[in-house]
Amino acid sequence: MKILDVLSKETICLDLKATDKKGVLDEMAAPVARLTGAAPQALVKVLMERERLGSTGIGGGIGIPHGKLKNLASLILGFGLSRRGVDFDSLDGRPAHLFFLMLTPENSAGLHLRLLARLSRLLKNDEFKSQLMRAKSPEEIIEIIQEKDEPF
């Protein structure tokens, strides 16, 4: 499976307006919810419960909010970009700009961990992050990821 197998154009938010963590999750959950059939509030609840265990703001301007959802058929990924940056309780204390929101079925721990590892490796590449930051359209985000996309 590749990142673009689970990320669709509809779940890419290129101009997040939120100024805090909950706002980012609210904005990103709406398009993802349309694909899952779940209410956006239910997704945000799952994601906020995970955040209470420890921030998914991994530092370097990146947040990877994630959670497991009952009755979800397959893994779903969303992407968000905040050009201003958001306080996401990141490990390095710096604002987060790039977000990958990940929802997985309850029983798919292996897949969940493999995707988290793949995203983390990709996001260590500063040029990759810069390209995502400069993107002007969902299609451009997809092209940038496609260049680096490998099975996880």
Helices and strands as residue ranges (DSSP letters): H 3-6, E 7-13, H 21-36, H 40-53, E 57-59, E 62-63, E 66-69, E 76-86, E 96-105, H 109-122, H 126-134, H 138-148
